[in-house]
Each structure stands twice: as structure tokens, then as C-alpha cells.
Amino acid sequence: MRRLAPLLLAVAATSTGCGSAARALPGPSIAVAAAATSSPTTSTVGSIAAPATLPDTAATATRTSGPQPVAPCEQIAFNIGLHRPGTTQVVVVTTATAAADAGVLQLANLGPQGWQCGPELPARLGANGTRPLLQRHSGDGTTPAGVFPLGTMTAWDGQMFSFFGNLADPGVSAGAFRHVRTGDCFGATPGNADYGHLAQRPAAQCPGPDDEYLPSFGSVYERAALIGANMEPNVSGDAPGEPPYAAAIFLHRHSYDSAGHTKATAGCVSLSHADLVAVLTALRPGVLFAIGDTSWLLANT
């Protein structure tokens, strides 16, 4: 049995991976907390770029002990930095309530003036809202709530990566990018040895609704980042009897309905094309993800 990696907080189309939520998910019907919008042609990221000069270790330690936060995003990042000295960047994803399937993503950077958060980018989350990782399971339609690292995986061919996509590398620098290949199957069937791992299988042997044949998610997985919720090297659920907390939790591009409106995911976090590229290319090594409803994150970071 593999040990679940420790959490920073004590406390998952026709294919139905987190990029689609096309199937009927268990749980009540959830109202959208923010208006679903169609994809913008340009990014609203604005000042999302990282500071030109990062503070040194001593400056970081001094800043994380000072009372500078003035907004929830900054307070959440401040809390995380206080308990994780050396943290200089946090992707903060918040919703109004735990049941909401829409919220905002802000990129928080630690600079000479303390923690500063970028613009609020419209984001979609699981159709059944958010739920702390150890209280959820694959297929329940929720996005894991908690604080997670940028994930790193080893593919079936030995390549280690933190980003992947069906399109070219947009210029990420926080980790390696994998261009999706024929045979890339992300296992998400609980109790199977491939659960939470990238295996090599033909499309016909990578069946939904759980397993995801990455080449078939062309536009939704144009580019994506791994969110390290129940991710390698210690995955719970890849052996019989282990709780399947989460698999295939990514930050990826929105999925849209026939009217051009954004759709909830099956457990991931999604952004518009322009916002996604801007965020992915702004990430730095050591970045963390903080996900949950605002009040829960404020109380649990």
C-alpha cells in the first residue's frame, strides 16, 4: 500500500474527466456562484507577472511575520507563507460557498511590499463544489479543497513533468512540459494499479468515465498544470482497499456548452484560454495551490 503524501492542511465530453463534467454527477443540483461567461479573446491577467526581483530568504522571513494583508487572497497567501517559510507564490482559488461551482483565481506573489494578489480571473470548479481532500473521493464531482504543491509525475516512458498539453509548451518555467503522445492514458479507476498514474494504453483500453485518454481532450487539455492532490509519489487508491481521494486534478482550459457558456468541471479548476496561458507561464518553482471557499481557507491556512 502506498502512503498518502502529507497534506499541508491537516484535515477527480464523452470522456468524463475533470475537463468535462458531461455525465450526471452524484449530489444535489448546485447553483453557479458567478455568471458563466464565454471565452475572452484576450487575457484579463494584467499585473499577474512575477516581480522582476524576488526578495532574498531573510527578506521573505521578515515579510511573512508582518501584518500586511488587506484582502482575503492576500491573507490566505500570508497564512500559507507564515507556515511555509520560503514560499513566494500561491495560486489562490476561492468560491463564495463550498457548494459553488464557479469562483475566482488570483495569483499571489510575495515581493518587497509583502503579498500582493493579481486580478480576479473567472474560474470553474467541480459541479458539486469543493470538499477537503480527505473527505472526498473520485467521482463525487467536487474539487479538492486544501493547499497543494505543483504536482510532478513520471510518465510511462520515464519523462517527469508538471505540465502537459495537446498544444505546444507555452513557455512554462516552474516545471517540465509534456506534449501529449499517442497512448497517454491517465488512470482514474479506483483500485487499479494505474490509478493516479500516466500509463500507456490504446484509446479503446482507456475507457471513460474514469480513465482519461489525454489525446481525446484536445482543446480542454490544450495545456494544463498538475495540482498535487493525491499525486505521485504516494497515491492512495492505486491498490485495492485504499481510499481513492483524487486522480487527474488539473488546472486547464474551460469546457463550453453549445451556447458558448463555461461548464463546471468534474473536479479540476478551469480558466479561459488566455488566462490559462498567462497563469501557467507566470508560475515559478515552489508555487502552491490554495483551493476552497473563502471562509474555509481563511480558517484552515
N, C-alpha and C positions, 0 to 999 in steps of 0.2 A: 504493500500500500504506500502510495506517495504522500508525503506530508504536505499539507496546505501551507504555502508561503505565508509568513506572518503578515497581518494587516497593519497598516499604520493607524487605523482606528480599531479599537477593541470591540468590539462587538461580536445572452444568451443573446413580389414576382411569383412565380410559381414556386420557385425555391423560396423557403421562408426563413432565411437568415435574418440577422438584425437589420439588414438593409431594406426589408420589405414590409414585414408585418401584414402580409396579404391574407394569411389564414385567420380564422376566428380564434382569438386568444382567450384563455380562461380568465374569469374575473368580471367585474361589473363594467358597464359602459362608462368610459371616462371622458369627461368634457375637456376640450382643449383649453389650456390656460392662457394661451395667447393666440391671436389670429394667425391661421396658416396663410403663408404667403408664397407666391410663386418665386422662382429663382431670379435674383437680380443679375444684371449684366455686369455690374462692377462691384467690387468688394466695399463694404462699409467699415472695414477694419481700421483705416486711418492710422492712428498712432500705435498700432499693435506691435510695430517693430521693436526689438530689444534695444536697450540703451547701448550707445556706442562703446561705453566703457563700463565694465562691471566693477562693483566695489570689491576690495580685497577681503580676505577672510575676517580680519579684525573689524573692518567697517561693517560687514554683514552681521557679525555677532552683536555689535553695538546697536545697530539699527533694529534688530529683532527684539531688543529689550525696551525700546522706546514706544510711547503711546501715540503713534502717528496715524492709525487707521481712522477714516472718516465715513466709510461706506461699507455695506456688508461684504462685498467682494474683497476689499482691502483687509477687513477684519478677519475673514476666513483665511486669506493668504498669510496674514500676520500670525494667526494662531498656529498655522502649519509650520511656518518658519521658526517660531518660538520653540517648537518641539523637535524640529529637524534643522539644527544649525547647518548653514551652508546652502540651504535651499534658496534659490534666487528666481525661480519661475514656477507658477502654478496655473494650470488651466482650470478655471472655476466655472462649473456648470450648475446653475441654480434654477429651481422651479418655485412657483408660489406655494404649492402644496405637494405632498407626497403622491397624490393621485394624478397630478398634472402630467400630460404627455408632451408639453411644449414649455420652453423656458428660454434662458439666455446663456451664452458662453462668453466669458471675458478672460483675456489673457493678462495675468498679474505678473509684473516684473518688479524685482527689488533693485532700486537704484539709490543714488545719493540722497534723495528726498524721501526714502522709505518705499513702502509698497504702493504701486500705482497700477490701476486696472484700466485696460483698454475699453473700447466701445462695447456695448451690449449687442452681441450677434444672435439673431433668432436661431434657436436650436430646437430639434425634435428629439424626443426620448421614447422610452418604451410605452406601448399603448396602455399599459396598466400602471404607469408612473414609475416611481423609484422605490427601492427597498434595500436596506442594508444587506451586503453580500451574504452574510451567514444566515440571513432569514429568507433568502430567495432560492430558486432553483431554475435550471434551464427550462425554458418553455413557458414560464409564468408571465411573460410579457412585460416584465419590469426591467429597468436599467439598474445595475448595482449601484448602491449609494455607498460612499466611503472615500478614502484617499488612496490613490493607486499610483504606482510608477508608470512610466512609459514601458510597455512590455517589450521583451526580447524573446524571439523564438528561433528554433533551429528547424529548418525545413527538411523534407525527406532526402534532399540532395546535399545536405550539410551546410547550406547557406544560413547564416544567422542574420536576422532582420528585425526591425522595429516598425517599418513602414512597408506597404505593398500597394500594388495597383495594376490595373489593366492598361493604364497610360504610362507615359514616361515619368521618371523621377522629376518632380517639380523643382528640386534643389534643396532637399531636406539636409539638415546638418546634425540633428540630435541622435541619429542612428542610421543604420544601413537600410536601403530601399530594395525591395524585391519586386522585379517585374513579373507579374503573374504568368505562370507557364502552364502548358497543357498538362493535365494530370494533377494540378494543385487542388486537393480536397481538404477542406478544414473540417476535421471530425467534431461532431457535436452530439453524437448519440451516447447518452449516459451508460456507463458500464463497459464501453468498448475501449480497447487499448488506444485508439486514435482520438478519443475524446480530448479536446483541447490541444490537439497537435495538427500540424500540416503534413498530411500523408500524400502518397502518390496513388491515385486510383483513376480509372476511366470514368467519364461522366455518368455512365449507366450504373456504376458501382459506388457512386457518391450521392445517394438518394436524399431528397428532402423528406419531411420538412426540417429535419435536424441537421444533417451534414450539408456543407455548402461547397459546391463546385465553383471555385472562385472565377474561372473564365466566363461563367454564365451570368455573373453580376457586373457586366461590363461598365455601365455608367455609374451605378451606385457605388461600386468599388473601383472607380476610376483612380482614386488614391485613397489611402486610409492609414491611420495610425493604430497600433495595438495599445489598448488600455489594459494595464496589467492586473485585471481582476481574475483571480484563479488561473493564472497563466504560468507557463514553464518558468523554472524547472520543476516546481512542485504543484501538480494539478490534482485536485480532488475530483473524482468521478471517472477516471480512466481505468478503474478496476471495479469489479462487481462489489456492491455493498457500500461504496464510497458516495457521499453526498455530492451530486453534480451542481455545484453552486453557480457556475457560469462557464460558457465557452463562446468564443467568437464575439467578444465585446470590442468594438472598434469605434473610432471617430471617422466618419465617412461622409459622402455626399448625400443630400436629401433624395428621397424617392418621391415621385409625384403621381397624383391621380390623373384621370382623364381630363379634368378641368384645369390642371396645372397647379393644384394646391399641394402643399407638402403633406406627407403622410407620417404618422407615428412609426417608430421602429419596433422591432421585436426585442430590443434590449440595448441597442447601441445608442450613440449620440450622433446626430447628423447636422450638417450645415449646408448652405448653398455652395455651389462650385467655387465662386470667387472667394468667399470667406474661408472655405476649407483650405484652399491653396495658400492663402495668406497666413493662416494659423500654422499649417504644417511647416512652412518654410521659416516661420519665426521661432519655432521651438528650439531649445538648447539642451545639451546633455544634462541629465539630472532633473528634468521637468517632472512635475507631479500633476495628477488629475484629482480634483475635488468635485464630487458629484452628489447632488441631493437637493432636497428642498431647503430654502434659505435658513429657516429657523433650526432645522435639524443639523445642518452644517455648522452653524454658529454655536450650537450646544455641544457638538461632538468633535470639534477640531481643537 
